[in-house]
Amino acid sequence: MPELGCSTISFRRLPVAEALVTIRELGFDGIDLGGLPGVCDHIPTPLTGPVDDLVELVRGSGLRTWAINVDPGPLNDPRLDERDLLTAGRGLVELAAELDAAVIVPCGAQQREPFADERTDLDRIARGLRSLGDLAAEHGVRLLVEGLHHFRFCHTADRAAALLERVPAESAGFVFDVSHVVAGGFDEVAFAGDFAERIEHVHLRDAEPGDINLSIGRGRADFAGVVRALRKAGYGGRYVLELETHDVREQERPAAAAAAKDAITALL
C-alpha cells in the first residue's frame, strides 16, 4: 500500500517540537517539514543559521522526513539573480541532505501576473529550477516543484504543463496538490492522469473553486478518483496530508487529521 504521511504545515501554529509529537501520536511515520513564508516557520525563512538543533529534534521524533517544503525565492522575479538563488538554495539542500529528504519549492512568485511576460517568466522559473536541480543532485537530494499553486504564478494547468516542458525530469519532479487544482476549477482526476508521468509526491487537502483551505470531506475534491487515476498510471509514490485548513478550530486539528488519515487510508 502507498505510504501516507502528514505535513507539519497541518499544525503550523504549534512550535515544531509540538507539531512533531502530535503527528507521531496520530500514528504517522513520515512528514513533510514546512518552511514557507507567511504559512509555516518550522524551518526558518531565510535559513541563515545552524540547523543542528532542528535536525536533532526531527531525528529524535522518530519520524522520517520525506521532504522539506521551502521557498528559496520568487523564481520568476528578475531581481533574484542566480547567485542569490543558489545561496539560499544551498542551505536548504544541505538541510534536506541531513534529513535524507527531498526539497519541494514553489512555482514562482506569490502573484499571477508576470514580471515581464508569460513566456519570459516561465523561462526564468525553469532556469532557476534547473540550477537548483543541479545543486540538489550534487548533494544526493531530489528537487520537486509544486507546479500548480492557486496563489502563485503557475496557477493554471496550462502554465504547469508549459513549465514542465522546460524542466526535464532529471532536474525536478512534480508535486501534485489536489486542493490547488480543485481551487483553480480544474478536473483533479483528469489532471492526475495527464501529469502522472511527472508526479512524484502528492499533497492532500480538500477545496472548492477559489478555496484551498478545507478539511478532507468538506470540499468537492474526488480523492477516490485521484487515487484510482494515479494507481492506473502506475504511481507508486507517497501521499501527504497538508491540512492547512481554515474550517476547524486549533484544538480540533488533531481530530480532523485523524479523520482525514482514516478516510484516505481506506482509499489507498
Secondary structure, DSSP 8 states (H G I E B T S, - for coil): ---EEEEGGGGTTS-HHHHHHHHHHTT--EEEEEEBTTTB-SS-SS--S--HHHHHHHHHTT-EEEEEEE----TT-TTS-HHHHHHHHHHHHHHHHHHT-EEEEESS-S-SS-SS-HHHHHHHHHHHHHHHHHHHHHTT--EEEE---TTSS--SHHHHHHHHHHS-TTT-EEEEEHHHHHHTT--HHHHHHHHTTTEEEEEE-EEETTEEEE-TTSS---HHHHHHHHHHTT---EEEE----SSS-GGGHHHHHHHHHHHHHHH-
